[in-house]
Amino acid sequence: MPIYLYWGEDDFALERAVTSLREATLDPAWGSFNHDKIDGDGSEAAIAALNQAMTPPFGSGQRFVHLPDARIAQQCSADLLTELERTIAKIPDSSVLLFVSSKKPDGRLKSTKLLKKHAEIREFSPIPPWNTDELAQRVKAIARELKVKLTPEAIELLAESVGNNTRQLFGELEKLRLFAGDSDTAIEAATVETLVAATSQNSLQLAKAIRDGQTSTALTLVSELIARNEAALRIVATLNGQFRTWLWIKLAIKSGERSDKAIADAAELGNPKRVYFLKKEVAHLSLASLQAAMSVLLDLEYSLKRGGDDLTTLQTKTIELCQLFSTAPASRFGR
């Protein structure tokens, strides 16, 4: 298939995919003749890309036509739609046409429906920080790609340390690869903890600090996250996801559900094996405190969206959340 649409906000992963596709397409000896990067996000740029894709390549290899700021799947003029309908099925295999956008395609548009029919569409969105299963799977996949051997514990720690920062993950894995040298021994968690410095201050750790009622630690993490320009609403989204998972696990336990698979399905967990560890995490928590936390998080999100100061609002609500899990006796909330 000679047509591709890459979209998403994970710039680093997207750039690597573009580079990989370009290198697989072009003959290095003829690359300067057959690489067409067309800037612009309007109809004229998209039409130019379609027309250029119809042009046979020079020499050997294929022609690579790259539109880095495409909006064809978000808005499409009548002229562009006409040109797309005329050419999309006729683009020769000697060309590769790549549309790139940071925004999700609008499935209602005729242009998007045509692309779904004739193009390969790939998403490059950051993994939600609370989706620890998928983060660990990504670490495993990229480590395999870079030929870095890690123990399961090292994989989990690295996933927790870098979160969904793909650029940082590649950098840390490269560092670990150089450290390991020619050794066939898998890198252990202790090595990751030593070499991956000061990267574990993420929203998941904030959730854990709140869960354990560690007010001082939680406030420090809030300050560090804001200092690193982490978006306040993104922090809240992570907290919401983590506390929602804990709440579902606690509800399942209270209801008498014994099947880890059924609990995983209810909590939307990809790996039922995580349920064992999540049960331990919520064992000392009351159901009512988790429900109260969801209410506080809703208030936090509402306050931020109404223009509340990021740091002050987060600090205030973090204290309130920590108090739910530190000062209140279990009998008050009902275990």
For each residue, the residues with C-beta under 8 A, 3 or more apart:
1: 4 118 119 120
2: 53 62 91 92 93 95 96 97
3: 53 88 91 96 97 98 99 115 118 119 120
4: 1 21 96 97 98 99 119 120 121 122
5: 70 73 98 99 100 101 105 115 119 120 121 122
6: 14 17 18 98 99 100 101 121 122 124
7: 73 100 101 102 103 104 105 121 122 123 124
8: 13 14 102 123 124 125 126
9: 102 124 125 126
10: 13 14 124 125 126 164 166
11: 14 15 102 167
12: 15 16 166 167 170
13: 8 10 16 17 124 166
14: 6 8 10 11 17 18 100 124
15: 11 12 18 19
16: 12 13 19 20
17: 6 13 14 20 21 122 124
18: 6 14 15 21 22 66 68 98 100
19: 15 16 22 23
20: 16 17 23 24
21: 4 17 18 24 25 64 96 98
22: 18 19 25 26 35 64 66
23: 19 20 26
24: 20 21
25: 21 22 61 62 63 64 96
26: 22 23 30 31 34 35 61 62 64
27: 30 31 34 59 60 61 62
28: 31
29: 59 60 61
30: 26 27 33 34 57 58 59 60 61
31: 26 27 28 34 35 61
32: 35
33: 30 57 58 59
34: 26 27 30 31 57 58 59 61 62 63 64
35: 22 26 31 32 63 64 66
36: 49 52 63 64 65 66
37: 66 68
38: 45 48 49 52 65 66 67
39: 45 68 69
40: 44 45 69
41: 45 69 70 71
42: 45 46 71
43: 46 47 76 77 79 80
44: 40 47 48
45: 38 39 40 41 42 48 49 67 69 70
46: 42 43 49 50 67 70 71 72 80 83 84 99
47: 43 44 50 51 79 80 83
48: 38 44 45 51 52
49: 36 38 45 46 52 53 65 66 67 70 97 99
50: 46 47 53 54 83 84 87 88 91 97
51: 47 48 54 55 83 87
52: 36 38 48 49 55 63 65
53: 2 3 49 50 63 65 87 91 95 96 97
54: 50 51 87 90 91 92 95
55: 51 52 63 95
56: 63 92 94 95
57: 30 33 34 60 61 62 63 94 95
58: 30 33 34
59: 27 29 30 33 34
60: 27 29 30 57
61: 25 26 27 29 30 31 34 57
62: 2 25 26 27 34 57 93 94 95 96
63: 25 34 35 36 52 53 55 56 57 94 95 96
64: 21 22 25 26 34 35 36 95 96 98
65: 36 38 49 52 53 95 96 97 98
66: 18 22 35 36 37 38 49 98 100
67: 38 45 46 49 70 72 97 98 99 100
68: 18 37 39 100
69: 39 40 41 45 100 101
70: 5 41 45 46 49 67 73 99 100 101
71: 41 42 46 74 75 101 103
72: 46 67 76 80 84 99 101 111 115
73: 5 7 70 76 99 101 103 105 106 109 111 112 115
74: 71 101 103 105 106 109
75: 71 106 109
76: 43 72 73 80 81 84 109 110 111
77: 43 80 81
78: 81 82
79: 43 47 82 83
80: 43 46 47 72 76 77 83 84 111
81: 76 77 78 84 85 110 111
82: 78 79 85 86
83: 46 47 50 51 79 80 86 87
84: 46 50 72 76 80 81 87 88 111 114
85: 81 82 88 114
86: 82 83 90
87: 50 51 53 54 83 84 90 91
88: 3 50 84 85 91 114 115 118 119
89: 118
90: 54 86 87
91: 2 3 50 53 54 87 88 95 97
92: 2 54 56 95
93: 2 62
94: 56 57 62 63
95: 2 53 54 55 56 57 62 63 64 65 91 92
96: 2 3 4 21 25 53 62 63 64 65
97: 2 3 4 49 50 53 65 67 91
98: 3 4 5 6 18 21 64 65 66 67
99: 3 4 5 6 46 49 67 70 72 73 115 119
100: 5 6 7 14 18 66 67 68 69 70
101: 5 6 7 69 70 71 72 73 74 105
102: 7 8 9 11
103: 7 71 73 74
104: 7 123
105: 5 7 73 74 101 109 112 115 121
106: 73 74 75 109 112
107: 112 113 116
108: 112
109: 73 74 75 76 105 106 112 113
110: 76 81 113 114
111: 72 73 76 80 81 84 114 115
112: 73 105 106 107 108 109 115 116
113: 107 109 110 116 117
114: 84 85 88 110 111 117 118
115: 3 5 72 73 88 99 105 111 112 118 119 121
116: 107 112 113 119 121
117: 113 114
118: 1 3 88 89 114 115
119: 1 3 4 5 88 99 115 116
120: 1 3 4 5
121: 4 5 6 7 105 115 116
122: 4 5 6 7 17
123: 7 8 104
124: 6 7 8 9 10 13 14 17
125: 8 9 10
126: 8 9 10 164 166
127: 131 134 135 138 164
128: 131 134 164 237 238 241
129: 135 163 164 202 203 204 234 237 238 241
130: 203 204 207 238 241 242 245
131: 127 128 134 135 241 270
132: 135 136 156 159 160 204 274
133: 136 137 269 270 271 274
134: 127 128 131 137 138 270
135: 127 129 131 132 138 139 159 160 163 164
136: 132 133 139 140 155 156 159
137: 133 134 140 141
138: 127 134 135 141 142 159 166 169
139: 135 136 142 143 150 155 158 159 162 169 173
140: 136 137 143 144 150 155
141: 137 138 144 145
142: 138 139 145 146 169 170 173
143: 139 140 146 148 149 150 155 173
144: 140 141 147 148
145: 141 142
146: 142 143 170 173 174 177
147: 144 177
148: 143 144 173 176 177 180 187
149: 143 180 184 185 186 187
150: 139 140 143 154 155 158 176 186 187 192
151: 154 155 186 187 188 189
152: 155 156
153: 156 157 188 189
154: 150 151 157 158 186 187 188 189 191 192
155: 136 139 140 143 150 151 152 158 159
156: 132 136 152 153 159 160 189
157: 153 154 160 161 189 192 193 196
158: 139 150 154 155 161 162 169 172 173 192 196
159: 132 135 136 138 139 155 156 162 163
160: 132 135 156 157 163 200 202 204 205
161: 157 158 172 192 196 199 200 202
162: 139 158 159 165 168 169 172 196 199
163: 129 135 159 160 202 203 204
164: 10 126 127 128 129 135
165: 162 168 169
166: 10 12 13 126 138 169 170
167: 11 12 170 171
168: 162 165 171 172 199
169: 138 139 142 158 162 165 166 172 173
170: 12 142 146 166 167 173 174
171: 167 168 174 175
172: 158 161 162 168 169 175 176 195 196 199
173: 139 142 143 146 148 158 169 170 176 177
174: 146 170 171 177 178
175: 171 172 178 179 195 196
176: 148 150 172 173 179 180 187 191 192 195 196
177: 146 147 148 173 174 180
178: 174 175 181
179: 175 176 187 191 195
180: 148 149 176 177 183 185 187
181: 178
182:
183: 180
184: 149
185: 149 180
186: 149 150 151 154
187: 148 149 150 151 154 176 179 180 191 192
188: 151 153 154 191 192
189: 151 153 154 156 157 192 193
190: 193 194
191: 154 176 179 187 188 194 195
192: 150 154 157 158 161 176 187 188 189 195 196
193: 157 189 190 196
194: 190 191 197
195: 172 175 176 179 191 192
196: 157 158 161 162 172 175 176 192 193 199 200
197: 194
198: 201
199: 161 162 168 172 196
200: 160 161 196 205
201: 198 205 221 224 225 228
202: 129 160 161 163 205 206 225 238
203: 129 130 163 206 207 225 230 234 235 238 239
204: 129 130 132 160 163 207 208 238 242
205: 160 200 201 202 208 209 221
206: 202 203 209 210 218 221 222 225 235 238 239 318
207: 130 203 204 210 211 238 239 242 243
208: 204 205 211 212
209: 205 206 212 214 217 218 221 322
210: 206 207 213 214 218 239 293 318 321 322 325
211: 207 208 243 246 281 285 325
212: 208 209 325 326
213: 210 322 323 324 325 326 327
214: 209 210 217 218 322 326
215: 218 219 318 319 322 323 326
216: 219 220
217: 209 214 220 221
218: 206 209 210 214 215 221 222 318 321 322
219: 215 216 222 223 315 318 319
220: 216 217 223 224
221: 201 205 206 209 217 218 224 225
222: 206 218 219 225 226 235 311 314 315 318
223: 219 220 226 227 311 315
224: 201 220 221 227 228
225: 201 202 203 206 221 222 228 230 235
226: 222 223 229 230 232 310 311 314
227: 223 224
228: 201 224 225
229: 226
230: 203 225 226 234 235
231: 234 235
232: 226 235 236 304 310 313 314
233: 236 237 301 304 305
234: 129 203 230 231 237 238
235: 203 206 222 225 230 231 232 238 239 314
236: 232 233 239 240 297 300 301 304 314
237: 128 129 233 234 240 241
238: 128 129 130 202 203 204 206 207 234 235 241 242
239: 203 206 207 210 235 236 242 243 297
240: 236 237 243 244 294 297 301
241: 128 129 130 131 237 238 244 245
242: 130 204 207 238 239 245 246
243: 207 211 239 240 246 247 290 293 294 297
244: 240 241 247 248 294
245: 130 241 242 248 249 267 268 269 278
246: 211 242 243 249 250 278 281 282 285 290
247: 243 244 250 251 287 290 291 293 294
248: 244 245 251 252 263 266 267 268
249: 245 246 252 253 263 267 275 278 279 281 282
250: 246 247 253 254 282 285 287 290
251: 247 248 254 255 287
252: 248 249 255 257 262 263 266 267
253: 249 250 256 257 279 282
254: 250 251 287
255: 251 252
256: 253
257: 252 253 262 263 266
258:
259: 262 263
260: 263 264 272 273 275 276
261: 264 265 272
262: 252 257 259 265 266
263: 248 249 252 257 259 260 266 267 269 272 275
264: 260 261 267 269 270 271 272 274 275
265: 261 262 268 269
266: 248 252 257 262 263
267: 245 248 249 252 263 264 275 278
268: 245 248 265
269: 133 245 263 264 265 272 274 275 278
270: 131 133 134 264
271: 133 264 274
272: 260 261 263 264 269 275
273: 260 276
274: 132 133 264 269 271 277 278
275: 249 260 263 264 267 269 272 278 279
276: 260 273 279 280
277: 274 280 281
278: 245 246 249 267 269 274 275 281 282
279: 249 253 275 276 282 283
280: 276 277 283
281: 211 246 249 277 278 285
282: 246 249 250 253 278 279 285 290
283: 279 280
284: 330
285: 211 246 250 281 282 289 290 325
286: 289 290 330 332 333 334 335
287: 247 250 251 254 290 291 333 334 335
288: 291 292 333 334
289: 285 286 292 293 324 325 328 333
290: 243 246 247 250 282 285 286 287 293 294
291: 247 287 288 294 295
292: 288 289 295 296 324 333
293: 210 243 247 289 290 296 297 321 324 325
294: 240 243 244 247 290 291 297 298
295: 291 292 298 299
296: 292 293 299 300 317 320 321 324
297: 236 239 240 243 293 294 300 301 317 321
298: 294 295 301 302
299: 295 296 302 303 317
300: 236 296 297 303 304 313 314 317
301: 233 236 240 297 298 304 305
302: 298 299 305 306
303: 299 300 306 308 313 317
304: 232 233 236 300 301 307 308 310 313 314
305: 233 301 302
306: 302 303
307: 304
308: 303 304 312 313
309: 312 313
310: 226 232 304 313 314
311: 222 223 226 314 315
312: 308 309 315 316
313: 232 300 303 304 308 309 310 316 317
314: 222 226 232 235 236 300 304 310 311 317 318
315: 219 222 223 311 312 318 319
316: 312 313 319 320
317: 296 297 299 300 303 313 314 320 321
318: 206 210 215 218 219 222 314 315 321 322
319: 215 219 315 316 322 323
320: 296 316 317 323 324
321: 210 218 293 296 297 317 318 324 325
322: 209 210 213 214 215 218 318 319 325 326
323: 213 215 319 320 326 327 328
324: 213 289 292 293 296 320 321 328
325: 210 211 212 213 285 289 293 321 322 328
326: 212 213 214 215 322 323
327: 213 323
328: 289 323 324 325 332 333
329: 332
330: 284 286 333 334 335
331: 334 335
332: 286 328 329
333: 286 287 288 289 292 328 330
334: 286 287 288 330 331
335: 286 287 330 331
